[in-house]
Amino acid sequence: MKIAIGSDHAGYNLKGDIIKVIEELGHEAVDVGCNSSESVDYADYGIPAAEKVAGGEADRGIVICGTGIGMSISANKVPGIRCALVHDLFSAQATRAHNDSNVLAMGERVIGPGLAEEIARTWLTTEFEGGRHEKRVQKVMMYEKANR
């Protein structure tokens, strides 16, 4: 898989750790920035990462800021994106299995690198279950399409 990954300054250090996880799992990381810990705006990186997923240039995306909240809000503004803010392993598994999330948001100031790496591994290796969850995801996507 190709994984678009972006961060602002507050997620820059963790982004490097997550790129290593992506590559260890045999996937390709598509880094949309930022490229330093100097202050930038999260939307300038969260939106482009989500656009790569929505446009088919990447299979999934991971976005990181201080809390994950700004990145999650930004990514979810892109039509077709189901970005989940996750800070625990159960939610990482559930959001893939039940919600078919295609972008993961995390906060570097909320969780440490060890847990973040495990969250990314869990999220990247969990498949969508479909079944009863499929109609729920489709309801959300139909609403989005009807209200653009």
C-alpha positions as CSV (number, residue, x, y, z in Angstrom):
1,M,0.0,0.0,0.0
2,K,0.9,3.6,-0.4
3,I,0.4,5.6,2.8
4,A,0.2,9.4,2.6
5,I,1.7,10.9,5.7
6,G,1.7,14.5,6.9
7,S,2.4,16.4,10.1
8,D,2.7,19.9,11.4
9,H,5.6,21.0,13.6
10,A,4.1,19.4,16.7
11,G,3.9,16.0,15.0
12,Y,7.1,16.2,13.0
13,N,9.3,14.0,15.3
14,L,6.6,11.3,15.5
15,K,6.1,11.3,11.8
16,G,9.7,10.0,11.3
17,D,8.9,7.1,13.7
18,I,5.7,6.2,11.9
19,I,7.4,6.3,8.4
20,K,9.7,3.6,9.7
21,V,6.7,1.5,10.8
22,I,5.1,2.0,7.3
23,E,8.3,0.8,5.6
24,E,8.9,-2.1,8.0
25,L,5.4,-3.4,7.1
26,G,6.5,-3.3,3.4
27,H,4.4,-0.2,2.4
28,E,5.5,3.0,0.8
29,A,5.3,6.3,2.7
30,V,4.3,9.3,0.7
31,D,5.5,12.2,2.8
32,V,3.6,15.5,2.2
33,G,5.5,17.4,4.9
34,C,6.2,19.3,7.0
35,N,10.0,19.0,7.0
36,S,11.0,20.6,10.3
37,S,9.8,21.5,13.8
38,E,9.3,25.2,12.9
39,S,5.7,26.4,13.4
40,V,3.3,25.7,10.5
41,D,-0.4,25.3,10.0
42,Y,-1.8,21.8,10.4
43,A,-4.3,22.3,7.5
44,D,-1.4,22.8,5.1
45,Y,-0.4,19.2,5.6
46,G,-3.6,17.4,6.7
47,I,-5.6,18.4,3.7
48,P,-3.0,17.4,1.1
49,A,-2.5,14.0,2.8
50,A,-6.2,13.4,2.8
51,E,-6.5,14.6,-0.9
52,K,-4.0,12.0,-1.9
53,V,-6.2,9.3,-0.4
54,A,-9.4,10.7,-1.8
55,G,-7.8,11.1,-5.2
56,G,-6.5,7.5,-5.3
57,E,-2.8,8.5,-5.2
58,A,-2.5,6.8,-1.8
59,D,-4.4,3.8,-0.3
60,R,-4.6,5.3,3.2
61,G,-3.2,8.3,5.1
62,I,-1.8,9.1,8.5
63,V,-1.7,12.7,9.9
64,I,-0.1,13.9,13.1
65,C,-0.1,17.1,15.0
66,G,0.1,18.0,18.7
67,T,-3.2,16.5,19.7
68,G,-4.4,15.0,16.4
69,I,-7.6,17.1,16.6
70,G,-6.6,19.8,14.1
71,M,-5.4,17.2,11.6
72,S,-8.5,15.1,12.1
73,I,-10.8,18.1,11.5
74,S,-8.8,19.1,8.4
75,A,-8.7,15.7,6.8
76,N,-12.4,15.1,7.4
77,K,-13.2,18.2,5.3
78,V,-12.0,16.3,2.2
79,P,-14.9,14.5,0.5
80,G,-14.5,10.7,0.8
81,I,-12.3,10.8,3.9
82,R,-13.1,8.9,7.1
83,C,-10.4,10.1,9.4
84,A,-10.3,8.7,12.9
85,L,-8.5,10.3,15.8
86,V,-7.0,7.4,17.7
87,H,-4.9,7.2,20.9
88,D,-5.4,3.6,21.9
89,L,-5.1,0.1,20.3
90,F,-8.7,-0.9,20.6
91,S,-9.9,2.2,18.7
92,A,-7.2,1.7,16.1
93,Q,-8.5,-1.8,15.4
94,A,-12.2,-0.9,15.7
95,T,-12.1,2.1,13.4
96,R,-10.6,0.0,10.6
97,A,-12.8,-3.1,11.2
98,H,-16.1,-1.2,11.8
99,N,-15.7,2.2,10.2
100,D,-13.4,1.5,7.3
101,S,-11.4,4.6,8.2
102,N,-9.0,5.6,5.5
103,V,-7.0,8.2,7.4
104,L,-5.6,7.9,10.9
105,A,-4.9,11.0,13.1
106,M,-2.7,10.9,16.2
107,G,-1.3,13.5,18.6
108,E,2.4,13.5,19.4
109,R,1.8,15.5,22.6
110,V,-0.8,13.0,23.7
111,I,0.9,9.6,23.2
112,G,4.5,8.5,23.1
113,P,6.3,7.0,20.1
114,G,6.0,3.4,21.3
115,L,2.2,3.4,21.6
116,A,1.9,5.5,18.4
117,E,3.9,2.9,16.5
118,E,1.7,0.1,17.8
119,I,-1.4,2.1,16.9
120,A,-0.1,2.6,13.3
121,R,0.8,-1.2,13.0
122,T,-2.7,-2.2,14.3
123,W,-4.5,0.3,12.0
124,L,-2.4,-0.7,8.9
125,T,-2.9,-4.4,9.4
126,T,-6.6,-4.5,10.3
127,E,-9.0,-5.0,7.4
128,F,-12.6,-3.7,7.2
129,E,-15.1,-6.4,8.2
130,G,-17.9,-5.2,5.9
131,G,-21.1,-7.1,6.7
132,R,-23.4,-5.1,9.0
133,H,-20.8,-2.3,9.1
134,E,-21.0,-1.8,5.4
135,K,-24.5,-0.2,5.4
136,R,-23.5,2.1,8.2
137,V,-20.4,3.4,6.4
138,Q,-22.5,3.8,3.2
139,K,-25.1,5.9,5.0
140,V,-22.4,8.3,6.0
141,M,-20.9,8.4,2.5
142,M,-24.4,8.9,0.9
143,Y,-25.1,11.8,3.3
144,E,-21.8,13.4,2.3
145,K,-22.4,13.0,-1.4
146,A,-25.9,14.5,-1.1
147,N,-24.7,17.5,0.9
148,R,-21.6,18.6,-0.9
